[in-house]
Amino acid sequence: MATNLMFRTTFAERRCLVPADAFYKWKVEPSGKQPFAITWRDSDILAFAGLWKLWRGNAGEIIRTFAIITTDANAPTRAVHDRMPVILEPEDWAAPIRGPS
């Protein structure tokens, strides 16, 4: 993502943490979709890697938006779904922002 021209500036300058206590994935089963709430065992809060942006709406108002960055699922989540949010460890929450190499 950091090398994609469309996201390069956003990734370098507008990263954010998205706090959550869980994320949800739906597993497709013969009877339909089954929801799963996924949490950390040893923490009551998660921080997803995100990107934010401000833009102007049609009426000139400022719109605040963000997107959660996803990645391939880890082993436990893979049983439910093939993607998941990028989850940052607490020691990485205050990491300095560096531009793409």
N, C-alpha and C positions, 0 to 999 in steps of 0.2 A: 504494500500500500504506500509506503514512504517513497517509493520510486515512481509511482504512477503520477503523471503530470497533473491530473485532475485533483489529486489529494495531497500533493507534495507540500504546499504552503499550509494547508489546514493541519496536516500531520505535524509539521514543524512548529506551528505557532498557536494552534487552538485545540490542544488536547485537554481532556477533562476526566474526572472520575465520576462514575455514575453509581451512587450508593444503592444497595438493595439487600434484602435479607434472603432472597432466593431468586431463581430464575425458573421458568416453566418451559417444558418441552412436551410435545404430544407424540406419543408412540402410535403408529398406525397398526391396528390389530384387525383381525377378521370381523370383529363386532363393531368396529369404528375406531375413533381416536381416543386414546387413554391419556389424560393429562398427568404429568409428573412435576412436582415441585422439587428442585434440587438446591441443597444448601451445603454449607461447610459444617463439618462436625464440631470443630473447635472454635468457631467464631459466630457471633450473632450478626455480623455485617460483612457484606462482600463489596468490592469496588471493581466495577467493570471499566475497561478502557473505553473512552469515548472521544468523539470529536464534536466541537460545537461551532455554530455559525450564527451570525446576526444577518438578517436581510430585510428588505423593505417589501411589505405587502402592497397590493393594488391600491389601497387607500393611503399609502405612505407610512403606515404604522411599522414599527420595528417588530420583527418576528424573531424570537429566540428558538433555535432548534438544536438538536443534538442527535447523534447516531452512536449506537453501541458497536464496537468493533467485534467481529466474530472470528472464530478459528475452527479448525478440525476438533471434534470432540475428543476428550480424554477417554481412557478405557472405561471407567464407570458410566459415563454419560453416553458413550457409543452404543450401549445396549438399548438406549431410548431414541437417540437422534444422532445424526452425523455432524452437527455444528453446535457450537456453544459460545457464549461471550468470552472474551479475553478477560480473565480474572487476575487482578494485580494483588500481590502480597502486601501487607501493611508497610513493610520496610521500603517498598517501591512507591508508595503514595506521594511522597514529596520529592521524587526524582526530578532533577533539572531537565528542562526541555532542551533537546539538541536537534538540530536540523538533520535532514537525511545526509548520508555519506556520499 
